[in-house]
């Protein structure tokens, strides 16, 4: 009877409020844990996608570098016959480099995004690739310089066979194992070494 009397005198409105507060707190705590888990998953997914994109664009840049070095030049017949062979050749290399530059611009965006996440360690992995592109650009310029493209009247150009031969090793693709191709492959490997572990880790 006393028990029944005690239960009858309980303020059930307060009890209900207490249970409501505890339920709300439990929901908040569970939501926080869930949000943290979601953030970690989102961060992992973002890093995975960025790493995959960095590797893919690097491979595309690598292919375009070799496309620039392609020794096959399809010169327009009318340009050759009109004595504009050198200008036609320059146009071909200019068009090839434009494709490479556009792809490199895309990769540079990824490099900047990578720097936000992994600081300078990410950007440093692309340094050799950047150097390789600069070396090829310089070799193409020298290639045409030795042909007299930029030399003014009376300018002496050092176009010795030895110099041409050395420069041609950069300008022309011979095989995947030629000296400059090996440099390119090593530059690409630097990027792979940094990002592939992040892709595999996913």
C-alpha positions in Angstrom: 0.0 0.0 0.0 2.9 2.3 0.9 4.6 1.5 -2.4 1.4 2.2 -4.3 1.0 5.5 -2.4 4.6 6.5 -3.2 4.1 5.8 -6.9 0.9 7.7 -6.9 2.7 10.8 -5.4 5.6 10.8 -8.0 5.6 13.8 -10.2 5.5 12.0 -13.5 5.9 15.2 -15.5 9.3 15.7 -14.0 10.3 12.1 -14.6 9.2 12.5 -18.2 11.3 15.6 -18.5 14.4 13.9 -17.1 14.0 10.9 -19.5 13.5 13.4 -22.3 16.8 15.2 -21.3 18.7 12.0 -21.1 17.3 10.8 -24.5 18.3 14.1 -26.0 21.8 13.9 -24.6 22.2 10.4 -25.9 21.1 11.4 -29.4 23.5 14.4 -29.3 26.4 12.1 -28.2 25.6 9.5 -30.8 25.3 12.2 -33.5 28.7 13.7 -32.5 30.4 10.2 -32.8 28.6 9.6 -36.1 29.6 13.0 -37.4 33.3 12.4 -36.5 33.2 9.1 -38.2 31.6 10.6 -41.3 34.2 13.4 -41.4 37.0 10.8 -41.2 35.4 8.8 -44.0 34.9 11.9 -46.1 38.5 13.0 -45.4 39.8 9.6 -46.4 37.7 9.5 -49.5 38.8 13.0 -50.5 42.5 12.1 -50.1 42.0 8.9 -52.0 40.4 10.7 -54.9 43.0 13.4 -54.9 45.8 10.9 -54.9 44.2 8.9 -57.7 43.8 12.1 -59.8 47.4 13.1 -59.2 48.7 9.8 -60.4 46.4 9.7 -63.5 47.2 13.3 -64.6 50.9 12.5 -64.1 50.6 9.6 -66.4 48.8 11.8 -69.0 51.6 14.4 -68.7 54.2 11.7 -69.2 52.5 10.6 -72.4 52.2 14.1 -73.7 55.9 14.7 -73.0 56.7 11.7 -75.2 54.2 12.9 -77.8 56.2 16.2 -78.0 59.3 14.0 -78.6 57.7 12.0 -81.4 60.2 12.2 -84.3 57.4 11.8 -86.9 56.5 15.2 -88.3 53.7 15.5 -90.8 54.6 18.7 -92.5 52.0 20.3 -94.8 53.1 19.9 -98.4 52.3 23.5 -99.4 54.4 24.8 -96.5 57.4 22.8 -97.6 57.0 23.7 -101.2 56.7 27.4 -100.4 59.9 27.3 -98.4 58.3 27.5 -94.9 59.5 24.1 -93.7 61.1 25.5 -90.6 58.0 27.5 -89.6 55.8 24.4 -90.2 58.0 22.3 -88.0 57.9 25.0 -85.3 54.1 25.0 -85.5 53.9 21.3 -84.9 56.0 21.5 -81.8 54.1 24.5 -80.6 50.8 22.6 -80.9 52.2 19.6 -79.1 53.5 21.8 -76.3 50.1 23.5 -76.0 48.5 20.1 -75.2 51.2 19.4 -72.7 50.9 22.8 -71.1 47.1 22.5 -70.7 47.5 19.1 -69.0 50.2 20.4 -66.8 47.9 23.3 -65.8 45.4 20.7 -64.6 48.0 18.9 -62.7 49.2 22.1 -61.1 45.7 22.5 -59.6 46.0 19.1 -58.0 49.5 19.9 -56.8 48.1 22.9 -54.9 45.3 20.9 -53.4 47.8 18.3 -52.4 49.9 20.9 -50.7 46.9 21.9 -48.5 46.7 18.4 -47.2 50.3 17.1 -47.2 52.2 20.4 -47.2 55.5 20.7 -49.1 56.1 16.9 -49.2 53.4 16.6 -51.9 54.7 19.4 -54.1 58.3 18.2 -53.8 57.3 14.9 -55.5 56.5 16.8 -58.7 59.8 18.7 -58.8 61.6 16.3 -61.1 58.7 16.2 -63.5 58.6 19.9 -63.7 62.4 19.9 -64.3 62.0 17.4 -67.1 59.4 19.6 -68.9 61.7 22.6 -68.6 64.6 20.6 -70.0 62.5 19.5 -73.0 61.3 23.0 -73.6 64.9 24.2 -73.6 66.0 21.4 -75.9 63.3 22.3 -78.4 64.3 25.9 -78.3 67.9 25.0 -78.9 66.9 22.6 -81.7 65.4 25.5 -83.7 68.2 27.9 -82.6 70.7 25.6 -84.2 68.6 25.6 -87.3 68.8 29.4 -87.4 65.2 30.1 -86.4 66.0 32.9 -83.9 69.4 34.0 -85.1 69.5 37.5 -86.6 71.7 38.4 -89.6 75.3 37.9 -88.9 74.7 35.8 -85.8 77.1 32.9 -85.3 75.3 29.7 -84.2 77.1 26.8 -82.6 75.5 23.9 -84.5 78.3 21.4 -84.3 77.3 17.8 -84.9 78.3 16.9 -81.4 76.0 19.5 -79.9 73.1 18.5 -82.2 73.6 14.9 -81.3 73.5 15.6 -77.6 70.4 17.8 -77.9 68.6 15.3 -80.1 68.7 12.8 -77.3 66.2 15.0 -75.5 64.2 16.2 -78.5 63.6 12.8 -80.1 62.0 9.8 -78.6 63.9 6.6 -79.4 62.5 4.1 -76.9 61.2 3.8 -73.4 64.7 3.1 -72.2 66.5 6.0 -74.0 68.4 8.4 -71.7 65.7 11.1 -71.5 62.8 8.6 -71.3 64.6 7.1 -68.2 64.7 10.6 -66.7 61.0 11.0 -67.4 60.2 7.6 -65.9 62.2 8.4 -62.7 60.3 11.7 -62.4 57.0 9.9 -62.7 58.1 7.4 -60.1 58.7 10.2 -57.6 55.0 11.0 -57.8 54.0 7.4 -57.7 56.1 6.8 -54.5 54.3 9.6 -52.7 50.7 9.0 -53.8 50.4 5.3 -54.5 50.7 4.4 -50.8 47.7 6.7 -50.2 45.7 5.0 -52.9 46.6 1.5 -51.6 45.9 2.6 -48.0 42.3 3.2 -48.9 
